[in-house]
Amino acid sequence: MRLPAWITVGSPRSEEHVAFVRDISPRGIFFYSDFKLTKGDHVDFVLEYLSGTSRVRLHLSGRVVRVEQAAPKSAVGIAVLFDSRHDEVPNSRIAASGKPAANSAASKKS
C-alpha cells in the first residue's frame, strides 16, 4: 500500500515531515521521509493521512528495525515495528479508492 502522509516525531511541537508510506500493517510501517533515525531507536510519532476529505491522525510508537538510503541526498527509508498491534491502520482499499472501506477503523475515526 502506498499513502502520502505527514509524520510528526516526538513532542507535539516537533517539526512535521512529509512522508510517503510504502507499506503499513497492524504490526509496523515502512515510509520514506527527509529525516533519519538509527536502527534500534525507539520512536513516538503521529501519522496523519487523508481519508476522503478528512485528515486521520494515528499516534504510534515502536522500534526502528531498518534504515535505508539509496543515494546520499535521497529520501530515507525507515521501517518501524510497532510496540503493540494497531488494527486501526489504513488498509489497501484506502490506497486503491482514496476512501476507507465502509467498516474500516479509519472511517470510524473520521
C-alpha positions in Angstrom: 0.0 0.0 0.0 1.3 3.5 -0.8 0.0 6.5 1.0 1.1 10.2 1.1 1.2 11.3 4.8 2.6 13.6 7.4 4.7 12.4 10.3 5.5 14.4 13.5 8.2 12.7 15.6 8.5 13.4 19.3 6.6 16.1 21.1 3.6 18.0 19.6 5.8 21.0 19.0 8.2 18.9 16.8 8.6 19.6 13.2 6.2 18.0 10.8 7.7 16.0 7.9 6.2 14.9 4.7 6.3 11.1 4.3 5.4 8.6 1.7 4.2 5.3 3.3 5.3 2.4 1.2 3.8 -0.3 3.5 1.7 -0.3 6.6 0.1 -3.1 8.6 -1.2 -3.5 12.2 2.4 -4.5 13.2 4.6 -1.9 11.5 5.3 0.7 8.9 7.9 1.5 6.2 8.0 5.1 5.0 10.3 7.5 3.1 10.9 10.9 4.5 13.5 13.7 4.9 14.8 12.8 8.4 16.9 10.0 9.6 16.7 7.7 12.6 19.1 5.0 13.7 18.3 1.2 13.8 17.3 0.4 17.4 15.9 3.8 18.2 12.6 4.0 19.9 10.3 6.5 18.2 7.0 8.1 19.2 5.2 9.7 16.2 1.9 10.8 14.8 1.0 9.6 11.3 -1.6 11.8 9.5 -3.1 11.0 6.2 -6.2 12.0 4.1 -9.2 9.7 4.0 -11.5 11.2 1.5 -11.7 14.8 2.7 -10.9 14.0 6.4 -7.4 14.1 7.9 -6.9 11.0 10.1 -4.4 11.1 13.0 -2.8 7.9 14.5 -0.5 8.1 17.5 2.1 5.3 17.1 5.3 4.2 18.7 7.8 1.5 18.0 11.4 0.5 17.4 13.3 1.3 14.2 14.3 -2.1 12.6 15.7 -0.8 9.3 17.0 2.4 7.8 18.0 2.6 4.1 19.1 5.4 1.8 19.7 4.7 -1.9 21.8 7.8 -2.6 23.3 10.5 -0.3 20.6 13.1 -0.9 17.7 10.8 -1.5 14.7 10.2 0.9 15.5 8.0 3.8 13.5 4.7 4.1 12.6 3.9 7.7 11.0 0.6 9.0 9.3 0.7 12.4 8.0 -2.3 14.3 5.1 -1.0 16.5 5.2 -1.6 20.2 1.7 -3.1 20.0 -0.7 -4.2 17.3 -2.6 -1.3 15.7 -5.7 -2.6 13.9 -6.8 1.0 13.1 -4.1 1.5 10.5 -5.4 2.0 6.9 -5.8 -1.0 4.7 -5.2 -1.5 1.0 -8.7 -0.5 0.0 -7.9 3.1 1.0 -5.0 3.3 -1.3 -7.0 2.0 -4.2 -10.0 4.2 -3.8 -8.8 7.2 -1.7 -11.7 6.4 0.7 -11.8 4.0 3.6 -13.8 0.8 3.4 -17.3 1.0 5.0 -16.4 -0.8 8.1 -12.7 0.1 8.5 -11.4 1.7 11.7 -10.2 4.6 9.7 -13.7 5.5 8.7 -14.8 5.4 12.3 -12.1 7.9 13.3 -13.0 10.5 10.6 
